[in-house]
Amino acid sequence: MILGVGTDLANIERIERTLQRFGDRFRDRVFTKTEQAKAERRRDTAATYAKRWAAKEACSKALGTGLRMGISWKDMAVTNLRSGQPRMHLTGWAAERLTHMTPPGMEARIHVSLTDDHPWAQAFVVIEAYPAGA
């Protein structure tokens, strides 16, 4: 069962200008230390940040809230499996929202897809519920 779908398109050049203008203040407000470490290791740092920005926006839309109702940027964090597949991790209010929207006897699974083609970065998030233990 699909609980939520969200998508977002971010301009890499806009994120790059924001990084140049606000630096660590921007990074620390929006991205976890793990996300920052990943981005800073990449050749195209701005594109990596832009994809994660888009993923957070898309996830907040899939949660049905957008970035309001107490949700924090860092309540949603993108990591990658060894295969490179992105994973979304929720904490704080975002995790509470996910728990609230998941039907009894079900577990939630978050699917995330990221892509970029300069100057655009895009994310797509689907939140699925499936029977607990399946």
C-alpha positions as CSV (number, residue, x, y, z in Angstrom):
1,M,0.0,0.0,0.0
2,I,1.4,3.4,-0.9
3,L,1.2,5.9,2.0
4,G,2.9,8.9,0.3
5,V,4.7,10.1,-2.8
6,G,6.9,13.1,-3.1
7,T,9.2,14.6,-5.7
8,D,11.4,17.7,-5.9
9,L,13.7,19.4,-8.4
10,A,16.6,21.5,-7.1
11,N,18.9,23.8,-9.1
12,I,22.5,22.7,-8.4
13,E,23.8,26.2,-9.2
14,R,21.4,27.7,-6.6
15,I,22.7,25.3,-4.0
16,E,26.3,26.0,-5.0
17,R,25.7,29.8,-4.5
18,T,24.0,29.1,-1.2
19,L,27.0,27.1,-0.1
20,Q,29.4,29.8,-1.1
21,R,27.4,32.5,0.6
22,F,26.5,30.8,3.9
23,G,29.0,27.9,4.1
24,D,28.9,25.9,7.3
25,R,25.8,27.8,8.6
26,F,23.8,26.3,5.7
27,R,25.4,22.9,5.8
28,D,24.9,22.5,9.6
29,R,21.2,23.7,9.5
30,V,20.2,21.4,6.7
31,F,22.5,18.4,6.5
32,T,23.7,15.8,9.0
33,K,27.4,15.2,9.6
34,T,27.2,12.0,7.6
35,E,25.6,13.8,4.6
36,Q,28.2,16.5,4.8
37,A,31.1,14.0,4.9
38,K,29.6,12.2,1.8
39,A,29.2,15.5,-0.1
40,E,32.7,16.8,0.7
41,R,34.3,13.6,-0.6
42,R,32.6,13.9,-4.0
43,R,34.0,15.7,-7.0
44,D,30.7,17.5,-7.6
45,T,30.0,18.6,-4.0
46,A,27.2,21.0,-5.0
47,A,25.3,18.3,-7.0
48,T,25.6,15.9,-4.0
49,Y,24.1,18.5,-1.6
50,A,21.4,19.4,-4.2
51,K,20.3,15.8,-4.5
52,R,20.0,15.5,-0.7
53,W,18.2,18.8,-0.5
54,A,15.7,17.5,-3.1
55,A,15.4,14.2,-1.2
56,K,14.5,16.0,2.0
57,E,11.9,18.1,0.2
58,A,10.4,15.1,-1.6
59,C,10.3,13.1,1.7
60,S,8.5,15.9,3.5
61,K,5.9,15.9,0.7
62,A,5.5,12.2,0.9
63,L,5.0,12.5,4.6
64,G,2.1,14.9,3.7
65,T,3.5,17.9,5.6
66,G,6.0,19.7,3.5
67,L,8.6,21.5,5.7
68,R,6.2,22.6,8.4
69,M,4.4,21.2,11.5
70,G,7.7,20.9,13.4
71,I,9.6,18.9,10.8
72,S,13.4,19.7,10.7
73,W,15.7,19.3,7.8
74,K,17.9,17.0,9.8
75,D,15.0,14.8,10.8
76,M,15.5,13.4,7.3
77,A,18.9,12.1,6.3
78,V,20.1,10.3,3.1
79,T,22.8,7.7,3.3
80,N,23.9,5.1,0.7
81,L,24.2,1.4,0.8
82,R,27.5,-0.1,-0.5
83,S,25.8,-0.6,-3.8
84,G,25.2,3.2,-4.0
85,Q,21.5,2.9,-3.5
86,P,20.2,5.9,-1.5
87,R,18.4,5.3,1.8
88,M,16.3,7.7,3.8
89,H,16.5,7.7,7.6
90,L,13.9,9.5,9.7
91,T,14.3,10.8,13.3
92,G,12.4,13.3,15.5
93,W,9.1,14.6,14.2
94,A,9.5,13.1,10.8
95,A,9.8,9.6,12.4
96,E,6.8,10.4,14.6
97,R,4.8,11.4,11.5
98,L,5.7,8.2,9.7
99,T,4.6,6.1,12.7
100,H,1.3,8.0,12.8
101,M,0.5,7.5,9.1
102,T,1.4,3.8,9.1
103,P,-1.6,1.6,9.6
104,P,-1.7,-0.8,12.6
105,G,-0.1,-4.2,11.8
106,M,2.0,-2.6,9.0
107,E,5.6,-1.4,8.6
108,A,6.7,1.5,6.5
109,R,9.4,1.3,3.9
110,I,10.8,4.5,2.3
111,H,12.1,4.2,-1.3
112,V,14.2,7.1,-2.7
113,S,15.7,7.7,-6.1
114,L,18.2,10.5,-6.8
115,T,19.5,11.8,-10.1
116,D,21.2,14.9,-11.5
117,D,21.9,16.4,-14.9
118,H,23.5,19.8,-14.5
119,P,22.0,22.2,-13.6
120,W,19.2,20.0,-12.1
121,A,19.1,17.5,-9.2
122,Q,15.9,15.5,-8.7
123,A,14.6,13.2,-6.0
124,F,11.6,10.9,-5.9
125,V,10.3,9.4,-2.6
126,V,7.7,6.7,-2.2
127,I,6.5,5.6,1.3
128,E,5.1,2.1,1.2
129,A,3.3,0.1,4.0
130,Y,3.6,-3.7,4.0
131,P,2.5,-6.3,6.6
132,A,4.7,-6.4,9.6
133,G,7.3,-9.2,9.5
134,A,7.0,-9.6,5.7
